[in-house]
Amino acid sequence: MLDAITDQPVLALLLIVMGYLIGSLPMGVIVARVTGGTDPRTVGSGRTGGTNMLRAGGWGRAIAVGGLDLAKGAVPILIAGALEAPVELRALAGLAAIFGAWKSVFLGFHGGRGVATGVGGMIAIAPWIIPIALPAFIAIIWISGYVSLGSILGTLVGALLVMGFMLAGWIDTAWLWYVIPGEIIIWVAHKDNIQRLLDGTERKFRPGDRQPTPVPGTQDEAGAEPDDEAARS
């Protein structure tokens, strides 16, 4: 990894900045404004991803946001590949996109939880993993009713599959620079959900729920404090 960065420092910097800025694009807010829909930060979890957009604006907008968030993860890796960057730098570009999706510079370093963006990166890396891991994600949500639990465990299943394919020699081990830190970011982004799951207070997924932030006074759950004009502008 260090060799890849020191050999091409300018390219490494450009790819990381590009990945972060692409990942930072708040697709939920953009789709809401373009279509005249409800800002997803004002309902449900207050996050900007597809799940909360489903609560805020219905299936059409949610699918659009989900697709755009997937693209945020795939595009930086594909661009890095087109520039013939080493795998390590492609991994860093994708990782920066996940971080940007979680801590968007355009939303005062708030945003989503990086799940769809992370999955989008995996589509660019090894698309055959998605149909293998997807049933686990769906089954966990179906059985438990918790999207957060499905996201946490579903991405873990995907990460373990990737590492298994690495051991089999089917995927370059340099992609570990994407898989492991990306998984850590997603878990950290879900820390409030994990605590509520342990406490038994996590909200179950209800697409029609348009109530404001479910845990009053919890800044992380809301994505931004009510008087944070910079984050809501």
C-alpha positions as CSV (number, residue, x, y, z in Angstrom):
1,M,0.0,0.0,0.0
2,L,2.7,2.5,1.0
3,D,4.6,1.7,-2.2
4,A,1.5,2.4,-4.3
5,I,1.1,5.8,-2.6
6,T,4.7,6.9,-2.6
7,D,5.2,5.8,-6.2
8,Q,2.2,7.8,-7.5
9,P,1.4,10.4,-4.7
10,V,-0.4,12.8,-7.0
11,L,-2.6,10.1,-8.5
12,A,-3.3,8.7,-5.0
13,L,-4.4,12.2,-3.7
14,L,-6.6,12.9,-6.7
15,L,-8.3,9.5,-6.4
16,I,-8.9,9.8,-2.7
17,V,-10.3,13.4,-3.0
18,M,-12.4,12.3,-6.0
19,G,-13.8,9.3,-4.2
20,Y,-14.6,11.4,-1.1
21,L,-16.4,14.1,-3.0
22,I,-18.4,11.6,-5.1
23,G,-19.3,9.7,-1.9
24,S,-20.3,13.0,-0.2
25,L,-23.0,13.8,-2.8
26,P,-26.2,13.6,-0.6
27,M,-28.4,11.8,-3.1
28,G,-31.4,11.7,-0.8
29,V,-31.4,15.5,-0.4
30,I,-30.7,16.0,-4.1
31,V,-33.5,13.7,-5.2
32,A,-35.9,15.3,-2.8
33,R,-35.1,18.8,-4.0
34,V,-35.2,17.9,-7.7
35,T,-38.6,16.1,-7.4
36,G,-40.2,18.4,-4.8
37,G,-40.2,15.7,-2.2
38,T,-39.8,15.7,1.5
39,D,-36.2,16.1,2.8
40,P,-35.3,12.7,4.3
41,R,-33.5,14.4,7.2
42,T,-36.8,15.6,8.5
43,V,-38.4,12.1,9.0
44,G,-37.6,8.7,10.4
45,S,-33.9,8.3,11.3
46,G,-33.0,11.7,9.7
47,R,-30.5,10.0,7.5
48,T,-30.2,10.6,3.7
49,G,-30.1,7.0,2.4
50,G,-32.7,5.0,0.4
51,T,-34.4,3.4,3.5
52,N,-35.2,6.8,5.0
53,M,-36.2,8.2,1.6
54,L,-38.7,5.4,1.4
55,R,-40.3,6.8,4.5
56,A,-40.0,10.4,3.3
57,G,-40.9,10.1,-0.4
58,G,-42.1,6.6,-1.4
59,W,-40.7,3.8,-3.4
60,G,-39.9,5.7,-6.6
61,R,-37.6,8.2,-4.9
62,A,-36.2,5.5,-2.6
63,I,-35.2,3.3,-5.6
64,A,-33.6,6.4,-7.3
65,V,-31.6,7.2,-4.2
66,G,-30.6,3.6,-3.7
67,G,-29.3,3.4,-7.3
68,L,-27.5,6.7,-7.1
69,D,-25.9,5.6,-3.8
70,L,-24.7,2.4,-5.4
71,A,-23.2,4.4,-8.2
72,K,-21.3,6.6,-5.7
73,G,-19.4,3.5,-4.6
74,A,-18.8,2.0,-8.0
75,V,-17.8,5.1,-10.0
76,P,-14.6,6.1,-8.1
77,I,-13.3,2.5,-8.4
78,L,-14.2,2.3,-12.0
79,I,-12.5,5.6,-12.8
80,A,-9.4,4.6,-10.9
81,G,-9.4,1.4,-12.9
82,A,-9.7,3.3,-16.2
83,L,-6.7,5.3,-15.1
84,E,-4.9,2.0,-14.6
85,A,-4.2,2.8,-11.0
86,P,-2.9,0.0,-8.8
87,V,-5.5,-2.1,-6.9
88,E,-4.4,-0.4,-3.7
89,L,-5.3,3.0,-5.0
90,R,-8.6,1.8,-6.4
91,A,-9.4,0.5,-3.0
92,L,-8.6,3.8,-1.4
93,A,-10.8,5.6,-3.9
94,G,-13.7,3.3,-3.0
95,L,-13.0,3.6,0.7
96,A,-13.0,7.4,0.5
97,A,-16.5,7.2,-1.1
98,I,-17.8,5.2,1.8
99,F,-16.4,7.7,4.2
100,G,-17.9,10.6,2.2
101,A,-21.3,8.9,2.2
102,W,-21.1,8.8,6.0
103,K,-19.5,12.2,6.7
104,S,-20.5,14.4,3.8
105,V,-18.7,17.6,3.4
106,F,-21.9,19.0,1.8
107,L,-24.0,18.3,4.9
108,G,-21.7,19.5,7.6
109,F,-20.1,16.1,7.9
110,H,-23.4,14.3,8.4
111,G,-25.1,12.0,6.0
112,G,-26.0,8.3,5.6
113,R,-24.4,5.1,6.9
114,G,-22.5,4.2,3.8
115,V,-24.1,0.8,3.2
116,A,-25.4,1.3,-0.4
117,T,-22.2,3.1,-1.3
118,G,-20.1,0.2,0.1
119,V,-22.2,-2.3,-1.9
120,G,-21.7,-0.3,-5.0
121,G,-18.0,-0.6,-4.5
122,M,-18.3,-4.3,-4.3
123,I,-20.3,-4.4,-7.5
124,A,-17.3,-2.8,-9.2
125,I,-14.9,-5.2,-7.5
126,A,-16.6,-8.5,-7.6
127,P,-20.3,-8.3,-8.7
128,W,-20.9,-12.0,-8.2
129,I,-20.7,-11.6,-4.4
130,I,-23.9,-9.5,-4.3
131,P,-26.4,-12.2,-5.3
132,I,-24.7,-14.5,-2.7
133,A,-24.8,-12.0,0.2
134,L,-28.2,-10.3,-0.7
135,P,-30.4,-13.2,0.5
136,A,-28.8,-12.9,4.0
137,F,-29.5,-9.2,4.1
138,I,-33.2,-9.7,3.0
139,A,-33.7,-12.7,5.4
140,I,-32.4,-10.8,8.4
141,I,-34.7,-7.8,7.7
142,W,-37.7,-10.1,7.0
143,I,-37.2,-12.1,10.2
144,S,-36.2,-9.3,12.6
145,G,-37.9,-6.2,11.0
146,Y,-34.7,-4.2,11.5
147,V,-33.0,-2.7,8.5
148,S,-30.0,-1.7,10.6
149,L,-29.4,-5.4,11.7
150,G,-29.7,-6.5,8.1
151,S,-27.2,-3.8,7.0
152,I,-24.7,-4.7,9.8
153,L,-24.9,-8.5,9.4
154,G,-25.4,-8.4,5.6
155,T,-22.3,-6.4,5.0
156,L,-20.4,-8.7,7.4
157,V,-21.5,-11.7,5.3
158,G,-20.3,-9.9,2.2
159,A,-16.9,-9.1,3.8
160,L,-16.4,-12.7,4.9
161,L,-17.3,-13.9,1.4
162,V,-14.7,-11.6,-0.1
163,M,-12.0,-12.8,2.2
164,G,-12.9,-16.4,1.4
165,F,-12.6,-15.7,-2.3
166,M,-9.2,-14.0,-1.5
167,L,-8.0,-17.2,0.1
168,A,-9.2,-19.1,-2.9
169,G,-7.1,-16.7,-5.1
170,W,-10.1,-15.3,-7.0
171,I,-9.8,-11.8,-5.7
172,D,-6.7,-9.7,-5.2
173,T,-5.8,-9.5,-1.5
174,A,-5.0,-5.8,-2.0
175,W,-8.8,-5.2,-1.9
176,L,-8.6,-5.8,1.9
177,W,-7.7,-2.1,2.0
178,Y,-11.3,-1.6,0.9
179,V,-13.2,-4.4,2.6
180,I,-11.9,-4.2,6.2
181,P,-11.8,-0.4,6.7
182,G,-15.1,-0.1,4.8
183,E,-16.8,-2.6,7.1
184,I,-15.4,-0.7,10.1
185,I,-16.8,2.6,8.9
186,I,-20.3,1.0,8.3
187,W,-20.3,-0.5,11.8
188,V,-19.2,2.7,13.4
189,A,-21.9,4.6,11.5
190,H,-24.4,2.2,13.0
191,K,-23.1,2.5,16.6
192,D,-26.4,4.2,17.7
193,N,-28.4,1.5,16.1
194,I,-26.3,-1.2,17.7
195,Q,-26.8,0.3,21.1
196,R,-30.6,0.5,20.6
197,L,-30.6,-3.1,19.3
198,L,-28.9,-4.1,22.6
199,D,-31.3,-2.0,24.6
200,G,-34.3,-3.3,22.7
201,T,-35.3,0.2,21.7
202,E,-34.4,0.1,18.0
203,R,-37.3,1.1,15.7
204,K,-38.5,-1.5,13.2
205,F,-38.8,-0.7,9.6
206,R,-42.2,0.9,8.7
207,P,-42.2,2.5,5.2
208,G,-45.1,4.7,6.0
209,D,-43.6,6.2,9.2
210,R,-43.1,9.9,8.6
211,Q,-42.6,11.0,12.2
212,P,-39.6,13.1,13.1
213,T,-36.4,11.7,14.6
214,P,-37.4,8.8,16.8
215,V,-34.9,9.5,19.6
216,P,-35.4,13.2,20.7
217,G,-32.1,14.9,21.5
218,T,-30.0,12.3,19.7
219,Q,-27.8,14.3,17.3
220,D,-26.3,11.2,15.5
221,E,-29.7,9.7,14.9
222,A,-31.1,12.9,13.4
223,G,-28.1,13.4,11.2
224,A,-28.0,17.1,12.2
225,E,-29.3,19.1,15.1
226,P,-32.6,21.0,14.4
227,D,-30.9,24.4,14.5
228,D,-28.0,23.3,12.3
229,E,-28.7,25.4,9.2
230,A,-25.5,24.4,7.5
231,A,-26.4,20.8,7.6
232,R,-30.0,21.3,6.5
233,S,-29.4,23.9,3.8
